[in-house]
Amino acid sequence: MPSPLRVWRLPVPKFQAASLIPVIAMLYVGVIILLPALEVVAGAFAKGLAPFIDNIQSEELRSAVMLTLRCTAIAVPANTVFGLAAATAIARRQFRGKALLLSVIDLPFSISPVVVGLMLVLLYSPTNGLLGGVVSSLGWKIIFSWPGMALATIIVTFPFMAREVIPLLEEEGWDQEEAARTLGASNWQVFWKVTLPSVRWAVVYGLILTTARALGEFGAVAVVSGNIAGQTQTLPLFVEDAYKQYNTELAYGAALVLAGAGLVSLLLKLFVEQLIGGARKESVPEPESIS
C-alpha cells in the first residue's frame, strides 16, 4: 500500500492577539486624550511664558474661576450630605420606593445635562416657569444667576457620592452597628463612630469625583446662566466664549487652568486608590501555615 501523504506544516510564529491589546489601548489614549492635551499646552505657551501669565491674570478669567469655585463649594457639601444620607438609607433600611430612589439617583447619568438645564428653566423661569411666580414673589433670582448655576451643578453631580458609598456599606454589613446599638450608642453615635469611619475612603473618593465633575460642568450651567462675561460665566463657559471670540491664547490658557484642576483630581484619585488597596491588604489576615 502506498504510504499516507505526510502533511507538512510551516512553522507559525507564536503570536498572540492579546499582546496587541495594550498597544491598541495606548494608541487610543494617545490619539484621543494626549495629543489634544499637548495641543492645549502648546497653544497656551505659543507666544511665551509672559503672555500666558498676562492671560491668566485677566479679570474676566478671575471672575470665571471664582464663580466656578463658588458653585463647586456649594455642590460638593450638599451632595456629600445627600449621598451619605441616601446611601445609609438604601443600604441599611427596607422601605417603599427604594428602587425608585435608586433610579432617581442614577437619573443624571442617563439624561443630558442640557436637559437638566432646560428642566430648571421650565421650573424657575420668571416669565413662564412653573414656580416662577413663587420665586418672583419671594424676590429670588434663580435663572440667569449663580443660584441656578449652583443648583444645576448639584443636580448633575449628586449621584457620585451615593454610588461610591452604597456598595461599600452593603459589603461591610451592619454587625458592628448593631453591636454598638446593643451597647447603648445612639443613632448619631453609631453613624459618627462606626458607619462613617468604615466608609471614609469611599467618601473621599466620592468627594474627588464630585469636585472634578462640578469644576468641568458645561451643558446644564450654559442653559441656566445666560453666559454673561464677568457675571454668570464659569470657567468652561469662559473657554468656549474666548475661543469663539478668536482669543485663542486666552482660551488655551483658561483651558490649561481647567485641565490642571482635572489633573490634580486625577492624582488624588490615584492616591486614594492606592490607600484603599493598601488598607484592604492590611485588613485581610494572612493564612495560617498548616503544620
Order of alpha helices (4+ residues) and beta strands (2+ residues): alpha-alpha-alpha-alpha-alpha-alpha-alpha-alpha-alpha-alpha-alpha-alpha-alpha-alpha-alpha
